[in-house]
Amino acid sequence: MASVAEQLNKVVEKTERLIELCAALQEENDLLKLESEALNVALKASTNKTKDLEEKLRVLKLAKSFSETNEKSVDIKQKINDFVQEIDKCIVLLKK
């Protein structure tokens, strides 16, 4: 039968291993949190870029639809300018 001192030494060794493991897991957890934050920032940037591109696509489609009509060139340019101004106003409101 193992003596009390040997058993105590085994408990101390196992406790030290558990503390080391806990520290390693904590470090890994911190790294994973940082990675998660970075991915969230990248996702938000990507979402914003997608929204911007969708808005540009909408404007281009609208401009193309005007070019297919029989309106005078001056009227088309004025309508495009009006849309651009309204888009600029919306962008300013979104930034606030």
C-alpha positions, 0 to 999 in steps of 0.5 A: 500500500502506498504511503500517505506521502506518496499519495499526497505527491501524486495528488500534487502532481495531478493538480499541477498538471490540471493547473497547466492544462487550465492555463493552456485552455485559457490561452486558447480561449483568449485566442479564439475570442480574438479570432471571433472578434476579427471575423465579426469585424470582417463580416460587418465590413463585408456586409457594408460593402455588399450593401454599397454594391447592391445600391450601385447596382440598383442605380445602374439598373435605373440609369440603364432603364432610362437609356432605353426610353425615348426621353430627351438626353437632358431629362435623363441627365437631370433625373440621374442627378436627382437620384444621385443627390437623393442617394447622397442624402441617404448616405449622409443619414446612414452615417449619422 
